[in-house]
């Protein structure tokens, strides 16, 4: 699911104020409870953590040598 930093900031601000109606980027969403709002915040934070935790694949060259003793 797509999210924006503005959405996350608005959700946190509303949760801190005890509100369940959130407006951001011209959109308004009303949650049934603070628990639902908090759940949405956690989902977005988990997605951010998962995205930041993924390492990009690295391509490189490997060289092997064989020493004769």
N, C-alpha and C positions, 0 to 999 in steps of 0.2 A: 504494500500500500504506500502511496506517495504522501509525503509530509513535507512541511517547510519549517525553517527555523522560526518564522513568525508565528506559526501555529503552536509550536512547542512553548514559546514565550508567553503567548496568550493563555494557553491552558494552565501553565504554572501560575500566572498572575491571577486567573480566576479561582484556581484551587486555593491559593493563599488568602483570597478575599472571602472564600466560602460561597462563591457563586457557582451556578451550574449552567449558566448561559455564557457562551464564549463567542466573541466576534473577532475575526481577523481577515485581512485581505478581502473585505467586502462580503464575507460569508458569516453566517451566524448559526451556531450549533447549540442545541440545548440537551444536556445530559440529564438522565433521570435522577442521578444522585452524585454526591461527591466521590463515591467509590468508583463509579463508572468513569468519571473524569480522571481520577488517579490511575485507573487501569490504562486509559488511553495514553497518559503521560509515560507510564512504565513501558508500554509497547513501543512508543517512539524512541525512548531512551535505549531500549534493548536493540532496536534496529540500528541506532547510531553506533552503539558499542560493537555490534556484529560487523558493521561496515568498516569501522576503524580497526578492528582486530584482524581483518583479512589481509594477508600479505600477498602482494602481487608476485606472480611467478617471475623468476629471474632466469634468463638464458645466459649461458656462458660456455666456455670451452674447457674441456678436461683433457689433460695430458697425462699419459701413463708412461713411465720408463721402467725398464727392467734391467736391474744391475746383475751382472754375472760375477760371482765371487769365486 
